[in-house]
Amino acid sequence: MRWDSLFDDLESQLEHELHSDENDLRAEEYRHRLGRLSLRERIATFSSQERNKRERVALELVTGETIVVVPQTFGRDWLSADLVTAGEQAGAVLVLMDAVAAVLVPKPMVTRSLEVPEVADNEPRLTDRIGIAFALRDLCRRRAFVSVHCVSAVSAVHSGTIDRVGRDHFDLAVHEAGVARRERNVAHERLVPFSQLAYLRL
């Protein structure tokens, strides 16, 4: 009977050690996974392709502004989102990741922001490689009227139409809202370095 008790005790200890090793391994894998997470990936968890899972998130920007958005699409160094003001959608924005000073996440949503799906190495997403210049060229082709918010100050806002996009800057034809981009309506051309762009509002 004592031998049985001894073997039961040994078996229990071995089982405990095996579970402990598995738990340690899981904890180590979890720490490694967290160590690889980028801010971009965590924000992207709020823009699930399933409509009912898209969530609002507050972005505190280097301009001093805080904007509430529903993230939609992510490029290499930017994100597009629906802007929310007074509880309603208020157009679209394109935000530079470098302009994000902080992300304000409600406590119940923190866990969700850590649930970044694994992407197979052989299945790279095209948008992961699309830089801000590509997105700006698309707006240039569409002749979209935009408000450009710069990082230099909260009041540094300039509106107009993007005329052309260079390697590290773009040309903004500054004109009033509601008028077509015609030479007579353009006050001046403003050359804006990408490094000074916080976000664009369409």
C-alpha positions in Angstrom: 0.0 0.0 0.0 2.9 2.3 0.8 4.5 1.6 -2.6 1.2 2.6 -4.2 1.2 5.8 -2.3 4.8 6.5 -3.2 4.2 5.9 -6.9 1.0 8.1 -6.8 3.0 10.8 -5.1 5.8 10.6 -7.7 3.3 10.6 -10.6 1.6 13.6 -9.1 4.9 15.4 -8.8 5.9 14.5 -12.4 2.5 15.7 -13.7 2.9 18.9 -11.8 6.4 19.5 -13.2 5.2 18.8 -16.7 2.3 21.2 -16.4 4.7 23.8 -14.8 7.1 23.4 -17.8 4.2 23.8 -20.3 3.0 26.9 -18.4 6.5 28.4 -18.4 6.8 27.7 -22.1 3.4 29.3 -22.9 4.4 32.3 -20.8 7.7 32.6 -22.6 6.0 32.4 -26.0 3.5 35.0 -24.9 6.3 37.4 -23.9 8.1 36.8 -27.2 4.8 37.5 -29.1 4.2 40.7 -27.2 7.8 41.8 -27.8 7.2 41.6 -31.6 3.9 43.6 -31.5 3.9 47.0 -33.2 1.6 49.9 -32.3 0.3 49.7 -35.9 -0.8 46.0 -35.3 -2.5 46.8 -32.0 -4.5 49.7 -33.6 -5.4 47.4 -36.5 -7.2 45.0 -34.1 -9.9 47.6 -33.8 -10.6 47.4 -37.6 -11.8 43.8 -38.0 -13.2 43.0 -41.4 -16.4 42.1 -39.7 -18.4 45.4 -39.6 -19.9 44.7 -36.2 -16.4 44.3 -34.7 -15.0 47.7 -35.8 -14.4 49.9 -32.8 -13.7 53.5 -32.1 -10.3 54.4 -30.8 -8.9 57.7 -29.6 -5.6 58.8 -31.1 -3.6 61.5 -29.2 -1.5 63.2 -31.9 1.8 65.1 -31.7 -0.1 68.2 -32.6 -1.8 68.1 -29.2 -5.1 67.1 -30.7 -7.0 63.9 -29.8 -9.2 62.5 -32.5 -11.7 59.6 -32.3 -11.6 57.3 -35.3 -12.8 54.0 -36.5 -9.7 52.5 -38.2 -10.3 51.1 -41.8 -7.1 50.5 -43.8 -3.4 50.3 -42.8 -0.4 51.1 -44.9 3.3 50.8 -44.0 3.4 54.1 -42.2 -0.2 55.4 -42.2 -3.7 54.4 -41.5 -7.0 55.6 -42.9 -10.1 55.9 -40.7 -13.6 57.3 -40.3 -13.4 60.4 -38.1 -16.0 60.5 -35.3 -17.1 63.9 -33.8 -20.1 64.4 -31.5 -20.8 60.7 -31.7 -21.3 60.8 -35.5 -19.1 60.0 -38.5 -17.5 63.2 -39.9 -15.6 62.2 -43.0 -12.4 60.3 -43.5 -8.8 60.9 -42.3 -5.4 59.6 -43.3 -3.1 59.6 -40.3 0.7 59.2 -40.2 1.8 56.6 -37.7 4.7 58.8 -36.7 2.1 61.5 -35.7 0.5 59.2 -33.1 1.7 60.2 -29.7 -0.6 57.8 -27.8 -3.6 55.6 -28.2 -6.3 55.8 -25.6 -7.8 52.4 -25.2 -10.8 51.6 -22.8 -9.7 49.1 -20.2 -12.2 46.4 -21.5 -10.6 46.7 -25.0 -6.9 46.2 -23.9 -7.1 42.4 -24.2 -8.5 42.7 -27.7 -5.7 44.9 -28.8 -3.2 42.1 -27.9 -5.0 39.6 -30.0 -3.1 40.2 -33.2 -3.6 37.4 -35.7 -0.6 35.6 -36.9 0.2 36.1 -40.6 2.1 33.4 -42.5 5.5 34.5 -43.8 4.6 33.4 -47.3 1.4 35.5 -47.3 2.5 39.1 -47.0 -0.3 41.7 -47.2 0.0 44.2 -50.0 -1.0 47.1 -47.8 1.9 46.4 -45.5 4.2 47.7 -48.2 2.3 50.7 -49.3 3.9 53.9 -48.1 2.3 57.4 -47.5 3.5 58.6 -51.0 1.3 56.0 -52.7 -1.8 57.0 -50.7 -1.1 60.7 -51.4 -0.7 60.0 -55.2 -4.1 58.4 -55.1 -5.6 61.5 -53.6 -3.7 63.6 -56.1 -5.2 61.6 -59.0 -8.7 62.0 -57.5 -8.2 65.8 -57.2 -9.7 65.5 -53.7 -10.0 68.6 -51.5 -8.1 68.0 -48.3 -7.2 69.7 -45.1 -3.6 69.2 -44.2 -2.8 69.1 -40.5 0.9 69.7 -39.8 2.9 68.6 -36.7 4.3 72.1 -36.0 1.1 73.4 -34.2 -2.5 72.7 -33.7 -3.4 75.7 -35.8 -1.2 74.6 -38.7 -4.0 73.6 -41.0 -3.9 74.2 -44.7 -6.6 73.3 -47.2 -6.6 72.7 -51.0 -5.8 70.1 -53.6 -2.7 68.0 -53.9 -1.0 68.8 -57.2 1.9 66.5 -57.2 3.8 64.1 -54.9 7.6 63.8 -54.7 9.8 61.3 -52.9 9.6 63.1 -49.5 7.1 65.9 -50.0 3.9 66.9 -51.8 2.6 70.1 -53.4 -0.6 71.5 -52.0 -2.5 74.1 -54.1 -4.0 76.2 -51.4 -7.5 77.3 -52.1 -10.9 77.7 -50.3 -13.3 74.9 -49.8 -16.2 74.6 -52.2 -14.3 76.1 -55.2 -12.7 74.1 -58.0 -8.9 73.9 -58.2 -8.4 76.6 -60.9 -5.4 78.9 -61.2 -7.4 81.9 -60.3 -8.6 80.3 -57.1 -5.2 79.1 -55.9 -3.6 81.5 -53.3 -0.2 79.8 -53.5 1.5 76.4 -53.7 2.7 74.9 -50.4 5.4 72.2 -50.5 4.9 70.0 -47.4 7.5 67.5 -46.3 6.1 64.1 -45.3 7.9 64.6 -42.0 5.7 67.6 -41.2 2.4 65.8 -42.0 0.3 64.7 -39.0 -2.9 63.8 -40.8 -5.1 64.7 -43.8 -8.9 65.2 -43.5 -11.0 64.6 -46.6 
